[in-house]
Every structure is written in structure tokens, then in C-alpha cells.
């Protein structure tokens, strides 16, 4: 026998409308009633019909995620945190990449999101990116990850502090010739690479150390890019004794380049990254750890709050999560 919403309502002693609101996580249901309805639904093995629920509420039951990349570790780990929250809420995830594998821009996300999702999560889009502006103009609940924009809730780390922490670690080990492998050469303010570079410069200037632009290169946040960037630094006439790398994936490539040149991380050149990638411990990489999955979880929960209250982007503050320096064998006192 098929269990209907009427069966759940009768067993719980409430109306069908209350059952619908309780099981969809909407407001105007007290917590005791919500818990009773949920328990009855479990006991009767009732599963709410997605199509009926969406038709009744006028909602799609989907969250749009707009991201420049999908395959890279940071974005995949963020999505793992997002997906866990949405799955528990019975919502689907619509994933949209704004860049293709060859770096070319795809079709703008805003027209594709309209009438297909109830809310949007934007990952690591620069705050002044026109695509982000168009998404916000849709007027839907929105949360940001890895960037900040006035009036829009989001979650970030202090990337300036991350860059300063990594560089200061190298300085504390006695290194004075410190190179940098960044992601991209960007002028946009408040992007991760821009802020991490600011932190590097602050640490160097505080220690009265020269910032040598000849020891700066870019790895495009990929393993291959990091390998190429490190090779460039190794062939420099006055190669650095230590390198701050703005992501662990680039640091993995840098380590591969060092080994190809017969060099050992920590012994010959110290290297520190950012992320605490799953493989960082395996490769004995010192790194500034950021709580990536937690960032996805918190941002997704912010969207659910906005959907429940009907107050898009208002009353919610942006959060800045702490980072932590994890010292491993890839960094050591200067020889």
C-alpha cells in the first residue's frame, strides 16, 4: 500500500499542510510538532514526492553552485561539505563551471540559473567579477566561499594571515632568500592569491628582508604549473633557499621539480604550502591548513537559513575561519 501525506497527517494529528511544511524544513512549524511529524514519516516509511513538493511550494528544490573549477582539490573538498548539508535537507545540487578546461569562459551562469534553482553558492569568484554581479542581480539567496562582498553572507579564511604565517615560518628558520610561487598574476583585490602575496610582503618587510620580484613566479594552482614554476626558480642564478607556495597542489609539483634536480625538500630548499591537502602529510609538506570542507558546510547552511526565513542575504554575517600552520619535514633551518 502506498503511504500518502494524508496518512502521515492523520497519524501525527496535524493537517497535510503542516506535514508538508515540517518535512520540507519550512518555518511556521514548532520544533515539537516538526519532530513528531518527522518521526511518523519515518515509522510509516513515507517519502515526500519531490515533484509534488516543488509544485506546491513553487520551488525547484535545487541549489546552484557557480565555480571556476571542479576537478581541483579545493573545489572538490568544498563541494563535499556542501553536498552533505544539501543531502540532509533533501535538496539537489546544480553545478556550473564558469571556465572550461582550456581556460576559456563558458556561457554566463546567471541566465542558466534563473527558474532552475532556489539559491546560489559562488566559490572563489572575485568580488568584482561581472558574472558574480549578474548572479546577485537575480535576487536569490546567495552565499560566497573564498571571497567577500558587502551585503552578501559568506565564509573565508584570512588569506593575508595565511601568507604571512607561511612566510614568517621560513623567516623564523633563518631563511632570508625566499621565493614565491603564486597562482596567477592578478590585479583584483581580495582574491586568495592577491591577499596571500600581501601577507608574504608584510612578513618580509617586517623582517627588513628584500622582496625580489625575480624570485616570484606562477603555477596556476596546478601540479604541473608548480613544477614548471619551481624549475624556473631553480635555474635562477641566485636561487632561493626557501619557497612559499600558495597552494599544496603547486607545492607537490615544486617538490617533483626539486627531486628531478637531485634536491631534497627541507634539506636543500625549504618549501611551505597552503591548504593541508589530503596528500600533504604523505609528502611531508609543511602547510597552512584551512578548513575547506567546513567552509562548504557553513555556506550551505547559510543558504538553508535564508530559504527558511525568506530573507535573502540579510541578517547573516560573513565568517572568517581560522587557519593553522602544520610543520613537517619540507621546512628546516637554513643550512
Residue, then its C-alpha position, 0 to 999 in steps of 0.5 A: x500500500x502506498x503511504x500518502x501525506x494524508x496518512x502521515x497527517x492523520x497519524x501525527x494529528x496535524x493537517x497535510x499542510x503542516x506535514x508538508x511544511x515540517x518535512x520540507x524544513x519550512x518555518x511556521x512549524x514548532x520544533x515539537x510538532x516538526x519532530x513528531x511529524x518527522x518521526x511518523x514519516x519515518x515509522x510509516x516509511x513515507x517519502x515526500x514526492x519531490x515533484x509534488x513538493x516543488x509544485x506546491x511550494x513553487x520551488x525547484x528544490x535545487x541549489x546552484x553552485x557557480x565555480x571556476x573549477x571542479x576537478x581541483x582539490x579545493x573545489x572538490x573538498x568544498x563541494x563535499x561539505x556542501x553536498x552533505x548539508x544539501x543531502x540532509x535537507x533533501x535538496x539537489x545540487x546544480x553545478x556550473x563551471x564558469x571556465x572550461x578546461x582550456x581556460x576559456x569562459x563558458x556561457x554566463x551562469x546567471x541566465x542558466x540559473x534563473x527558474x532552475x534553482x532556489x539559491x546560489x553558492x559562488x566559490x572563489x569568484x572575485x568580488x568584482x567579477x561581472x558574472x558574480x554581479x549578474x548572479x546577485x542581480x537575480x535576487x536569490x539567496x546567495x552565499x560566497x566561499x573564498x571571497x567577500x562582498x558587502x551585503x552578501x553572507x559568506x565564509x573565508x579564511x584570512x588569506x593575508x594571515x595565511x601568507x604571512x604565517x607561511x612566510x614568517x615560518x621560513x623567516x623564523x628558520x633563518x631563511x632570508x632568500x625566499x621565493x614565491x610561487x603564486x597562482x596567477x598574476x592578478x590585479x583584483x583585490x581580495x582574491x586568495x592569491x592577491x591577499x596571500x602575496x600581501x601577507x608574504x610582503x608584510x612578513x618580509x618587510x617586517x623582517x627588513x628582508x628584500x622582496x625580489x620580484x625575480x624570485x616570484x613566479x606562477x603555477x596556476x594552482x596546478x601540479x604541473x604549473x608548480x613544477x614548471x614554476x619551481x624549475x624556473x626558480x631553480x635555474x635562477x642564478x641566485x636561487x632561493x633557499x626557501x619557497x612559499x607556495x600558495x597552494x599544496x597542489x603547486x607545492x607537490x609539483x615544486x617538490x617533483x621539480x626539486x627531486x628531478x634536480x637531485x634536491x631534497x625538500x627541507x634539506x636543500x630548499x625549504x618549501x611551505x604550502x597552503x591548504x593541508x591537502x589530503x596528500x600533504x602529510x604523505x609528502x611531508x609538506x609543511x602547510x597552512x591548513x584551512x578548513x575547506x570542507x567546513x567552509x562548504x558546510x557553513x555556506x550551505x547552511x547559510x543558504x538553508x537559513x535564508x530559504x527558511x526565513x525568506x530573507x535573502x542575504x540579510x541578517x547573516x554575517x560573513x565568517x572568517x575561519x581560522x587557519x593553522x600552520x602544520x610543520x613537517x619535514x619540507x621546512x628546516x633551518x637554513x643550512 
